[in-house]
Amino acid sequence: MHGRYKILLSGQQENIWTLPEGLMDNLKLKENRMVTLKCGSASTSVYVRKSRGNSPDLTLMELSAPVMDTLMIPNNSTLLLKPEGTRSFRLGPVIGVLTFAGHVPDALKFYRAYARAARNNGILYVFKGRSIDVKNQVIEGYYYNHGEHKWQPARFPFPDAVIDKCYPNGYISHARLEKVIGKNKIFNKKTMIDKLDFFNALNSDPILRTYMPKTEVFTNAAQLETMLQSFGEVFLKPVNAMKGFGIVVVKPARPGTSGKLECTYASHDRNISVLINHPEEIHNVLLTAAGRKRPYLIQQGISRMEYKGGPFSIRTWAMKDGSGQWVIPGMFAKGSFGSSFLTNFTAGAKLIPLQEIYDHITSMLSYTKESLVQLLEELTLKTARVLDQKFGPLGELGFDIVFDNEGKPWIIEANGNPGVIPIFIQKEYPLWPFLLYKYPVDYATYLAGF
């Protein structure tokens, strides 16, 4: 019994649940019978009453004010109904979006698309970790009133499932929520997947490890010397940095310069190049690039295929749908168009229409565009499953993939909170801007048991 029902406020002052006669027959309910009605973590006992009128709408039901208040249901909500035995029924799903404290209530516009995706499909509210009251099982949050086109504050029960949009995660909030809602009801369980965890997870898979550059924890200058001899260029990356911050590229200096190694890193939208004479001097470069001492990885440099004079990468996207399966809503390309060695947007990268990249790549590949797209999708889905098994439940992941000059793809990075969407519609994935919000709501509904 998963039909959608509009919930209206009745004038009754007792705990009354008013249903159309036909719905009562479907649920095998008799008038004046007492049953338990639940919504999220809230529950109350109600008396069943039959709707009065000639032809009551089977998609409408009424709750008295005491019931609406106890279950914390906003008026005019549209909910699903799920029997839990003959005398207990659940309304929902109740979906919570956990986010940054600074976003509630000052940046709720970022969550309107989630509210639209959940319209007529349960209660979705946005909240911050500090609003969780475990003792009373109440959360202060905001829901979007579609009739008045605005966000409104309200008290809510603990949700059936949680979409975590914090970066990094609020693990204290997770622990407090799970005391009430149980395990495996929160995603994305790990939004900041640091580079070491990422490479360790993928290296455990015999197929995926062949698409990953050689990577080690950086401990001494001898590693730098050895990897430079093997690959000619290496990347040194902070284990837990983001947006390209602190990455240093090292390669042999050009003949005639005053050093043996050239070290390049990004700083305030420009590249800084430093010449050193000995690998031991790299530690000072890393300290300057990162701003403080950080753990680093050392990674094989890849002779990357270029587009318009600079490196490019393809960001593939994986999300779970309403059946809990990984699917691909879309992908896009981004390039630096010039001197930058990074394809991060914070380093000045620009979006590139996929067709332009396909036209550019396929002329240099030994396989077709169709085979290329299939390979990217297979790598994306397999990587998502491996990370989900290790760090899940996850619900959305972004992956950066580059190509070497022979056309081989290399998986460079995972993002557990990929927040960028194309600024143009791509014919390959015309529904992407809609699916990016629909899939998380659908997956949360699945976790909620509806």
TORDREN-129228 format. One line per field, with one value per residue (C-alpha): x, y, z. Coordinates in steps of 0.25 Angstrom, whole numbers. Layout:
% residues N
c1: [X:...]
c2: [Y:...]
c3: [Z:...]
//
This chain:
% residues 450
c1: [0:10:0:2:-8:-10:-10:-20:-23:-36:-44:-44:-38:-36:-25:-33:-29:-39:-39:-48:-57:-50:-36:-41:-46:-33:-26:-36:-39:-52:-57:-53:-42:-29:-16:-2:2:17:25:40:43:30:18:4:-9:-21:-35:-39:-51:-58:-58:-72:-78:-83:-70:-58:-45:-37:-24:-28:-27:-28:-21:-26:-17:-12:-7:-1:6:11:16:21:15:14:0:-3:9:7:12:13:6:13:6:14:5:-10:-10:2:4:16:15:27:37:44:57:67:78:89:98:108:103:106:95:84:77:86:88:76:74:85:75:62:65:64:51:46:50:43:30:18:27:29:35:49:56:69:77:90:97:95:80:79:72:74:67:54:56:54:61:60:60:54:45:41:26:23:10:16:30:38:46:39:45:39:41:43:44:57:57:56:68:79:86:99:104:115:129:136:125:120:123:118:105:105:107:95:86:89:85:71:70:80:91:92:82:92:98:108:115:129:129:144:151:166:176:182:169:165:178:178:164:166:179:172:164:172:165:165:179:183:177:183:197:208:205:213:213:224:234:248:255:261:246:246:259:255:241:247:257:245:235:242:231:224:213:214:200:195:187:175:175:165:163:178:183:198:200:215:219:234:242:256:260:262:277:284:276:282:276:274:259:248:236:223:211:199:197:187:182:196:207:220:233:244:258:265:278:276:263:265:261:247:243:244:236:225:225:223:213:204:206:209:215:205:206:208:207:217:211:215:214:206:209:195:188:185:174:176:190:187:183:168:161:147:138:129:118:112:99:90:76:63:66:80:88:99:96:102:94:105:119:126:140:149:162:172:174:188:199:192:196:183:169:162:152:159:171:164:159:147:136:137:125:127:126:138:146:141:144:158:161:155:165:176:170:171:156:143:135:125:136:142:129:126:140:138:125:130:142:132:122:133:141:128:125:138:138:124:128:139:133:118:107:111:101:108:122:130:143:154:160:171:177:192:197:194:180:179:170:176:167:173:163:150:141:130:122:123:115:118:108:109:106:100:91:99:91:98:92:80:73:86:82:69:75:86:75:65:74:78:64:60:71:68:53:59:67:55:48:37]
c2: [0:10:20:35:42:57:60:70:76:72:80:68:70:56:46:44:38:40:32:29:17:10:12:7:-6:-7:-7:-16:-5:-3:10:14:4:9:7:12:23:26:37:36:34:39:31:32:24:28:25:22:29:29:41:47:51:44:41:44:45:32:40:49:46:55:56:64:75:67:56:65:72:59:53:67:67:80:82:79:69:57:44:30:20:7:-4:-10:-21:-20:-10:-1:8:17:30:35:35:46:50:59:66:69:81:91:100:112:108:107:116:126:117:108:112:101:91:95:85:74:79:80:65:61:68:59:48:50:60:66:76:82:82:84:75:85:84:69:66:51:52:57:51:64:72:87:89:95:90:96:101:99:107:119:117:119:111:110:106:94:83:69:55:48:44:30:33:44:50:56:68:72:72:66:58:61:48:53:56:42:35:43:40:26:24:26:22:11:7:9:20:31:34:39:32:38:50:53:41:44:40:29:23:24:18:7:3:2:-5:-16:-19:-26:-19:-5:-5:-5:8:15:22:17:23:22:30:40:38:42:48:35:32:44:41:27:31:42:32:23:33:46:54:52:58:60:62:65:53:60:73:78:86:84:91:88:79:80:75:71:69:70:85:90:90:103:107:108:96:81:79:88:88:95:98:107:119:129:126:126:115:116:109:107:101:91:84:72:64:66:81:76:76:92:93:84:92:105:99:93:105:95:81:71:56:54:44:42:38:34:46:43:48:54:56:71:79:93:94:89:76:72:62:55:56:44:43:31:31:21:20:17:2:4:1:10:17:28:41:48:52:65:69:80:86:96:103:108:107:101:87:85:83:87:99:106:106:112:100:102:92:86:80:65:64:73:64:52:58:61:48:38:42:38:25:11:8:15:26:16:7:19:23:8:7:20:15:2:8:18:7:-3:8:13:-1:-3:10:7:-6:0:13:12:14:24:30:39:40:48:42:50:42:46:40:38:40:26:27:19:25:27:29:40:44:42:52:48:61:65:78:84:82:86:100:96:84:73:64:52:54:63:60:61:74:67:54:60:63:52:40:44:46:33:26:32:27:13:13:18:6:12]
c3: [0:-5:-11:-9:0:2:17:22:36:41:52:62:75:79:72:60:46:36:23:11:12:0:6:20:12:5:19:25:36:44:49:63:63:70:62:63:53:51:43:44:59:64:67:73:75:67:65:51:45:32:23:21:8:-5:-13:-4:-11:-9:-9:3:18:30:43:55:61:72:63:53:64:70:57:53:39:31:26:12:11:2:8:5:14:18:27:38:42:44:55:51:39:35:27:20:16:25:18:25:18:27:24:28:40:31:21:31:29:21:8:7:-8:-11:-6:-14:-25:-14:-9:-23:-25:-12:-15:-14:-9:6:16:13:22:23:37:43:53:65:63:67:80:83:97:91:77:71:60:57:42:30:19:6:6:-9:-8:-2:-9:3:13:27:40:48:58:51:56:53:39:32:24:23:11:16:9:19:14:21:29:42:49:62:56:49:63:69:58:58:72:67:53:53:44:28:27:25:12:7:19:15:6:8:2:4:-7:1:5:-10:-16:-5:-8:-23:-22:-16:-29:-39:-51:-45:-41:-56:-58:-47:-47:-37:-24:-10:3:2:13:7:-4:-9:-14:-22:-29:-32:-38:-46:-52:-55:-60:-63:-56:-42:-35:-20:-14:0:5:10:2:-8:-20:-25:-13:-9:-21:-26:-40:-41:-53:-58:-61:-75:-79:-76:-63:-50:-44:-46:-43:-46:-36:-39:-31:-31:-22:-23:-37:-43:-44:-36:-41:-32:-36:-27:-28:-19:-16:-1:-4:-8:7:8:-5:0:13:5:-5:6:16:27:29:23:19:4:-6:-18:-31:-45:-55:-67:-81:-82:-95:-97:-102:-107:-101:-87:-80:-79:-71:-71:-59:-58:-49:-41:-33:-27:-32:-25:-25:-18:-31:-37:-49:-58:-59:-67:-69:-74:-78:-73:-77:-73:-87:-84:-75:-62:-59:-52:-57:-44:-46:-35:-43:-55:-62:-72:-76:-90:-97:-98:-113:-114:-106:-113:-126:-121:-114:-124:-135:-126:-121:-126:-123:-125:-118:-114:-108:-101:-94:-90:-84:-76:-71:-67:-59:-52:-48:-43:-36:-29:-24:-19:-11:-6:-1:7:12:9:9:-2:-11:-21:-26:-36:-42:-50:-62:-71:-83:-87:-101:-105:-101:-88:-77:-63:-51:-43:-32:-25:-20:-10:-11:-25:-26:-40:-51:-65:-69:-82:-86:-93:-103:-97:-84:-85:-72:-64:-56:-52:-48:-40:-29:-33:-30:-16:-12:-19:-12:2:-1:-3:10:17:13:4]
//
